[in-house]
């Protein structure tokens, strides 16, 4: 993406958040008036009903990070696991069969110089992310965060013979696991009137995750004596990006009586190629949510998220083979997810400065640079403790 297009896209996302903020402000003002008329103006905001604490997660869904701040001198530790399932192969917005993928040409060449087609088709992928998050309130309007992650990824694949009729040879699975990238981030409170907040995020991704993981899979050209081949894992199975990435973000949250809402934009922009000669395409995520607190300490939420990412730029010469995941062009695209969640604040229940958030999501639309596996579902959790 050119610098002009990138700037235009970022401007559009920022304006979208501001427009949402305007509508949210009107909504919360109307909710205030309705609650005052029905309850004599004595009800409290959702923030107050949940009990103010220092766990750093006031009425924000489990899958949203960096949309809440803590007071000066306070410290928060949180554990945020994420589980994701990918299934079915897509080209654009259409699901495609294994037989279709077997006709897609690979960059690999035969001895004659003719291109080969893909013969290893992924059928499903599971990913786990276990994130540890440390936040410190330098001032009320300036917080620092450190995030580190442990990842585990596994993929199931079907291998077809390179013979003319492409019969199935069999299925295999492969996995990678280890420490992922590390993120350092700063949060800047640029507006706060207690019920409405705007927070700016400025972060940096540090490439501590491996990009040289190897896997074994059933070979389409294997023999009875050597049916498996060991090779460098595809890009999506690696544990990190290998690059320093700029991580900007902007969020808006609002609380009014039993209702809350918010919107956030997050970006990820690589600052150069990694040691293997490539970098991931620009990523933009825009999300909006609404929450309802029927009783002190319990908030239900609904959220929508749109993710847009460009394909990988460059390539790793050691990542090759007859599987679509070895092609850097078959990464990125767009997908829209819907989430439903619940947050339990500890203060009203006697667990001071603690919270637990859970959230489950389903992909409803996707348009991918395929063939590639599509997103299926995601589960987020967040357990926070303030000190």
C-alpha positions in Angstrom: 0.0 0.0 0.0 1.3 3.4 -0.9 1.9 6.1 1.7 -1.0 8.1 0.4 -3.5 5.2 0.5 -2.2 4.2 3.9 -2.7 7.7 5.3 -6.2 7.8 3.7 -7.1 4.5 5.3 -5.9 5.6 8.7 -7.8 8.9 8.4 -11.0 7.0 7.5 -10.7 4.7 10.5 -10.1 7.6 12.8 -13.1 9.5 11.4 -15.2 6.3 11.8 -14.3 6.1 15.5 -15.1 9.8 16.0 -18.5 9.4 14.2 -19.3 6.4 16.4 -18.3 8.4 19.5 -20.7 11.1 18.5 -23.6 8.7 18.1 -22.6 6.9 21.4 -22.6 10.2 23.2 -26.2 10.9 21.9 -27.2 7.4 23.0 -25.8 7.7 26.5 -27.4 11.1 26.9 -30.8 9.7 25.9 -30.2 6.8 28.3 -29.5 9.2 31.1 -32.7 11.1 30.5 -34.8 7.9 30.3 -33.3 6.5 33.5 -33.8 9.9 35.3 -37.4 10.0 34.3 -38.1 6.4 35.3 -35.9 6.3 38.4 -36.0 9.8 39.8 -32.4 10.4 38.7 -30.9 8.3 41.5 -29.4 5.5 39.5 -25.7 5.1 39.1 -23.5 4.6 36.0 -22.5 1.1 34.9 -19.0 2.0 36.1 -20.3 2.8 39.6 -22.7 -0.2 39.6 -19.7 -2.5 38.9 -17.8 -1.0 41.8 -14.6 1.0 41.0 -11.5 -1.1 41.2 -8.0 -1.2 39.9 -8.1 -4.4 37.8 -7.8 -2.3 34.6 -10.8 -3.7 32.7 -14.0 -1.7 33.4 -16.9 -2.9 31.2 -14.5 -3.7 28.3 -14.9 -7.0 26.4 -12.2 -9.7 27.0 -10.9 -9.4 23.4 -10.2 -5.6 23.6 -6.9 -4.5 25.0 -5.7 -1.0 25.8 -9.1 0.6 26.2 -8.9 1.2 30.0 -6.4 2.9 32.2 -5.4 2.7 35.9 -4.6 5.4 38.4 -1.1 6.7 39.2 0.9 4.3 41.3 -1.3 1.3 40.7 -0.2 -2.0 39.1 -2.2 -4.6 37.2 -1.4 -8.1 36.2 -3.6 -10.0 33.8 -3.7 -13.4 32.1 -5.4 -13.4 28.7 -5.7 -16.7 26.9 -7.1 -16.9 23.4 -8.2 -20.0 21.4 -8.9 -19.8 17.7 -10.1 -22.3 15.1 -9.6 -22.1 11.4 -11.4 -24.4 8.9 -12.5 -24.6 5.3 -10.4 -23.1 2.5 -11.4 -19.9 0.8 -10.5 -18.0 -2.4 -12.0 -14.6 -1.9 -15.4 -15.0 -0.2 -16.0 -18.5 -1.6 -15.3 -21.9 0.0 -13.3 -24.1 -2.3 -12.8 -27.9 -2.4 -9.5 -29.8 -2.2 -9.9 -30.6 -5.9 -9.9 -26.8 -6.7 -6.7 -26.3 -4.7 -5.0 -29.2 -6.5 -5.3 -27.1 -9.7 -3.6 -24.0 -8.3 -0.1 -23.6 -9.6 2.8 -23.5 -7.1 6.0 -21.5 -7.7 7.9 -24.8 -7.6 9.1 -26.2 -10.9 9.4 -29.7 -12.3 12.7 -30.9 -13.8 11.3 -29.8 -17.1 10.6 -26.3 -15.8 6.8 -26.7 -15.8 5.1 -25.5 -12.6 3.7 -27.9 -10.2 0.3 -27.6 -8.5 -0.3 -27.8 -4.8 -0.7 -31.3 -3.3 -0.9 -30.8 0.4 -4.2 -29.2 1.5 -4.7 -27.9 5.1 -8.0 -28.9 6.5 -8.0 -27.2 9.9 -5.7 -25.2 12.2 -6.0 -24.5 16.0 -4.1 -21.7 17.7 -3.6 -21.0 21.4 -2.2 -17.7 22.8 -1.5 -17.3 26.5 -0.7 -13.7 27.1 0.7 -12.2 30.3 0.1 -8.4 30.6 1.7 -6.1 33.1 0.4 -2.5 33.4 1.7 0.3 35.6 0.0 3.7 36.1 2.8 6.3 35.8 0.1 9.0 36.1 -3.6 9.0 35.9 -3.3 9.8 32.2 -0.2 7.9 31.3 0.2 4.1 31.7 2.9 1.6 30.5 2.2 -2.0 29.4 4.4 -5.0 28.8 2.9 -8.1 27.1 4.5 -11.4 26.5 2.9 -14.5 24.9 3.3 -18.2 24.7 1.9 -19.8 21.5 0.8 -23.2 20.4 -0.3 -23.9 16.8 -1.4 -27.2 15.2 -2.5 -28.0 11.7 -4.2 -31.0 10.0 -3.4 -31.7 6.4 -4.4 -34.0 3.6 -1.7 -35.1 1.2 -2.4 -36.1 -2.4 -0.1 -37.9 -4.8 1.6 -36.1 -7.6 0.4 -38.8 -10.0 -2.0 -37.8 -12.7 -5.2 -38.8 -10.9 -4.0 -37.2 -7.6 -5.2 -40.0 -5.2 -5.1 -39.3 -1.5 -2.0 -40.6 0.2 -3.2 -39.9 3.7 -3.5 -37.3 6.5 -0.9 -35.8 8.9 -0.7 -33.1 11.5 2.1 -30.8 12.6 2.5 -28.3 15.5 4.8 -25.6 16.7 5.0 -24.0 20.2 7.1 -21.5 22.1 7.4 -17.9 23.2 5.9 -15.4 20.9 6.7 -11.7 20.3 6.9 -9.2 23.1 5.0 -5.9 23.1 5.8 -2.7 25.0 3.1 -0.1 24.9 2.0 3.3 26.3 -1.5 4.5 26.9 -2.3 8.2 26.9 -5.6 9.5 28.3 -6.4 12.4 26.0 -10.0 12.9 27.2 -11.8 11.8 30.4 -14.9 13.2 32.0 -15.4 10.0 34.1 -18.3 8.7 31.9 -16.5 9.1 28.6 -12.9 8.4 27.8 -10.6 8.6 24.8 -7.3 6.8 25.0 -4.4 6.8 22.6 -2.1 3.7 22.3 1.5 3.8 21.0 3.2 0.4 21.1 6.2 -1.5 19.6 6.3 -5.2 18.8 9.7 -6.7 19.6 10.5 -9.9 17.6 11.2 -12.5 20.3 9.2 -15.2 18.6 10.9 -17.7 16.3 10.5 -17.5 12.5 12.6 -20.7 11.8 10.4 -23.4 13.2 10.4 -26.8 11.4 7.6 -29.3 10.9 7.2 -32.8 9.4 4.4 -33.8 7.1 3.3 -36.6 4.8 5.1 -36.0 1.5 3.3 -36.1 -1.9 6.5 -37.4 -3.4 7.4 -39.7 -0.5 8.3 -43.4 -0.6 7.4 -46.3 1.6 10.8 -46.0 3.3 10.6 -42.2 3.7 6.9 -41.1 3.7 7.5 -37.9 5.7 9.5 -34.8 4.9 10.8 -32.2 7.3 10.8 -28.6 6.2 10.5 -25.1 7.6 7.0 -24.4 8.7 4.8 -22.1 6.7 4.5 -18.5 7.6 1.3 -18.9 9.6 2.8 -21.7 11.7 5.8 -19.6 12.9 5.7 -18.1 16.4 6.5 -14.5 15.6 6.7 -11.9 12.9 10.5 -11.5 13.1 10.0 -7.7 12.7 9.8 -4.6 14.8 6.2 -3.4 14.3 4.6 -0.1 15.1 1.3 -0.6 17.1 -0.9 2.5 17.2 -4.4 2.5 18.5 -7.3 4.8 19.5 -10.3 3.9 21.7 -13.5 5.5 23.0 -15.5 4.2 25.9 -18.7 5.6 27.5 -20.7 4.6 30.6 -24.3 5.7 31.4 -26.4 4.1 34.1 -26.6 0.4 33.2 -25.3 0.8 29.7 -21.8 1.1 28.3 -20.4 1.2 24.8 -17.1 1.7 23.0 -15.1 1.6 19.8 -11.4 1.1 19.1 -9.0 1.0 16.2 -5.8 -0.9 16.3 -3.0 -1.0 13.7 0.1 -3.1 13.0 2.7 -1.8 10.6 6.1 -3.5 10.1 9.1 -1.2 10.2 11.1 -3.4 7.7 11.9 -6.9 6.6 12.9 -9.6 9.1 16.1 -11.6 9.0 14.5 -14.1 6.6 13.6 -11.4 4.0 9.9 -10.7 4.5 7.4 -8.8 6.6 3.6 -9.2 7.2 1.3 -6.8 5.5 -0.3 -3.8 7.3 -3.1 -4.8 9.7 -6.0 -2.6 10.6 -8.7 -3.7 13.1 -11.9 -1.7 13.9 -14.2 -2.9 16.6 -17.3 -1.5 18.4 -19.3 -2.9 21.3 -22.1 -2.3 23.7 -22.6 -3.6 27.3 -25.4 -3.9 29.8 -25.0 -4.2 33.5 -28.2 -5.7 35.0 -26.8 -6.0 38.5 -23.6 -4.8 40.3 -20.5 -6.7 39.1 -22.0 -8.4 36.0 -21.9 -6.9 32.5 -23.0 -8.6 29.3 -21.5 -7.4 26.0 -22.0 -7.7 22.2 -19.2 -6.7 19.9 -18.4 -6.6 16.1 -14.9 -6.5 14.7 -13.6 -5.9 11.2 -10.0 -6.9 10.3 -8.2 -6.0 7.1 -4.6 -7.2 6.4 -2.4 -7.1 3.3 -0.5 -10.1 2.1 3.1 -10.8 3.1 5.8 -8.8 1.4 8.9 -10.6 0.4 9.6 -14.3 1.1 11.7 -16.7 3.1 13.7 -18.9 0.7 13.5 -21.8 3.2 9.7 -21.8 3.2 8.7 -23.7 0.0 6.8 -26.8 -0.9 3.5 -28.0 -2.4 1.2 -26.5 0.2 -0.6 -23.2 -0.1 0.7 -21.8 3.2 4.2 -21.6 1.7 3.1 -18.9 -0.7 3.3 -15.4 0.8 0.6 -14.1 -1.6 -1.9 -16.4 0.1 -2.1 -14.4 3.3 -4.2 -11.5 4.4 -7.7 -10.4 3.4 -10.8 -9.2 5.3 -13.0 -10.8 7.9 -15.9 -9.7 10.1 -16.5 -11.3 13.5 -19.4 -11.1 16.0 -18.7 -11.7 19.8 -20.8 -12.1 22.9 -19.3 -11.9 26.3 -19.7 -11.4 30.0 -17.5 -9.6 32.6 -17.6 -10.3 36.3 -16.1 -7.5 38.5 -14.8 -8.7 41.8 -15.5 -5.8 44.1 -19.3 -6.2 44.5 -18.6 -9.9 45.2 -15.9 -9.4 47.8 -12.9 -10.0 45.5 -11.3 -6.6 45.6 -9.5 -5.3 42.4 -10.1 -8.5 40.5 -12.2 -9.3 37.3 -12.9 -12.1 35.0 -14.1 -11.6 31.4 -15.1 -14.2 28.9 -16.0 -13.8 25.2 -16.9 -16.1 22.3 -16.9 -15.0 18.7 -17.9 -16.4 15.2 -16.7 -15.2 11.8 -19.6 -14.2 9.7 -18.0 -12.7 6.6 -14.5 -13.1 5.0 -12.8 -12.3 1.8 -9.3 -13.8 1.7 -6.3 -13.7 -0.5 -6.6 -17.5 -1.1 -6.5 -20.2 -1.2 -6.1 -20.1 2.5 -7.8 -21.5 5.6 -10.7 -19.3 6.8 -11.5 -18.2 10.3 -14.2 -20.1 12.2 -14.4 -19.1 15.8 -12.5 -17.4 18.6 -12.7 -17.6 22.4 -11.1 -14.9 24.6 -10.7 -14.7 28.3 -9.1 -12.1 30.7 -8.3 -12.5 34.4 -7.0 -9.4 36.0 -5.7 -8.5 39.4 -4.9 -5.0 40.6 -2.4 -3.9 43.3 
